Amino acid sequence: MTKIKNFRVTLRAREMARYLKKERGVETTPELELAIEQIVNDGKKWVTPAAVYTTLARQTAEKTTSVSFPAGAVALSVAAVTIGPALETERQASEQDTTREMLLAALAQEALTQALQFTVRLIGEQAKEEECEMSPLVSVQDAALVSSLSALLGVARIGIHVDASSEALPPHTRVSFWFWTPAGKGSSGRTQPVGRAEKVAA
C-alpha cells in the first residue's frame, strides 16, 4: 500500500462552473465567475488531500476482492482519496445560504476529482513502465464493495472512517478502481505486470 498526504491540487474554476450548470442548473455569469474565484481562494484552507492506493496482480486480486476482471486485464489498482472533513463541515454550516452552499459543493467535487486524478497519474507512470494501459475509472457505489475495498486499503490511515451501520463513505471521500491491460501486440503473453503489483499482506 502507498499513502500520500498533503499533496497540492489545482482547483479549476471553469470545471466548477460546468458542474454548477450541469448539476444545479446555474448559468455562468461574470458575477458567478468572481464568486467561484473567491471560494477557490477561501477554500484552499479547507482542502487537505490524502490518498492510499495499491495495485494487485490479477491472481491476488481475484482471491482478495470481489471485483470482476474483464478479459485481458492483468492487474487491478484500487485507490481511496479524501479531501478531509473541513470543507464538508463548512458546506453543511452554509445550507441556509443557497449560493454559498452550491459553491462549496462545486469546490468539493472539483477537489475530490483533482485528488483522484493526481493519484491516477502516479499509478499511470507505473503502468507505463510495465507497458500497460489503464482502463477508465470505476467509482465504487456498492456499499459492500466500498466496505471491503476500504478494509483492503486500510483507509483509516488517511482519516477515512466507513460508517459501520451503512457501510457508506463520508461525502468528502471516494473509492475507485481500474484495470491494467498489456499495451501492444508484443505484450499479449504477459500474465501480470513485472515487479510493480503488490500482494496483500496476510
C-alpha positions, -999 to +999 in steps of 0.1 A: +000+000+000+012+035-007+000+065+013+004+101+003-008+131+022-009+169+019-002+170-018-012+200-039-043+200-061-052+227-087-088+238-084-102+247-118-128+275-117-140+266-152-148+230-142-166+242-111-188+264-133-196+234-155-205+214-125-229+241-113-245+244-147-250+206-151-259+196-115-276+228-102-288+244-134-269+276-127-259+296-158-224+311-158-223+349-154-194+373-146-207+375-111-207+338-107-172+336-121-160+361-095-178+342-067-161+309-078-127+325-079-133+338-044-145+305-030-114+288-046-091+312-027-110+309+005-114+271+002-078+262+000-076+261+038-104+236+040-089+211+014-064+186+028-060+159+002-047+124+011-048+091-008-039+054-002-037+030-031-024-003-042-020-024-074-026-061-072-018-088-098-049-105-112-043-137-093-040-119-060-069-095-067-093-123-076-085-140-043-088-109-021-116-088-038-150-094-054-141-073-084-148-090-117-120-088-142-125-081-179-108-103-204-071-094-209-067-074-177-036-084-157-038-062-126-062-041-105-055-007-090-076+004-061-075+039-046-092+058-018-089+096-017-102+122+007-101+160+009-106+160+047-138+168+066-133+206+069-149+215+036-180+193+041-184+208+076-183+243+061-208+233+034-233+219+060-230+250+080-239+271+049-270+251+040-292+282+047-272+302+022-280+286-011-254+304-031-226+296-007-236+260-003-236+253-040-203+270-044-188+248-017-204+217-032-187+226-065-154+231-047-157+197-030-164+180-063-135+196-080-111+189-051-121+153-050-117+149-088-083+165-087-071+144-057-081+113-076-065+123-108-033+131-090-033+095-077-042+081-111-012+099-127+012+084-102-001+049-109-002+056-146+036+062-145+040+027-130+017+012-156+036+029-184+069+014-171+052-020-172+040-014-208+004-015-197-026+007-203-052+016-177-089+013-181-114+041-173-120+046-136-149+028-118-162+048-089-174+023-063-211+028-053-220-007-039-219-005-001-205-039+004-177-034-021-169+000-006-165-016+028-143-045+015-120-023-006-118+002+022-107-025+046-082-038+020-066-003+017-067+005+054-084+038+047-083+048+084-046+056+078-057+087+059-085+096+082-114+079+063-139+061+086-166+039+070-200+041+086-203+006+101-242+007+100-245+016+064-210+007+050-210+042+035-182+066+029-182+102+041-191+126+013-156+140+012-141+107+001-141+084-029-130+048-036-123+038-072-106+010-091-094+004-126-076-023-146-042-027-162-041-043-197-009-050-216-003-025-244+006-035-279+008-069-296+041-078-280+027-078-245-001-103-251+018-132-235+023-114-202+001-126-173+009-099-148+030-067-145+066-073-136+076-062-101+051-035-095+019-053-085+017-055-047+004-085-028-019-081+002-001-089+034-015-119+051 
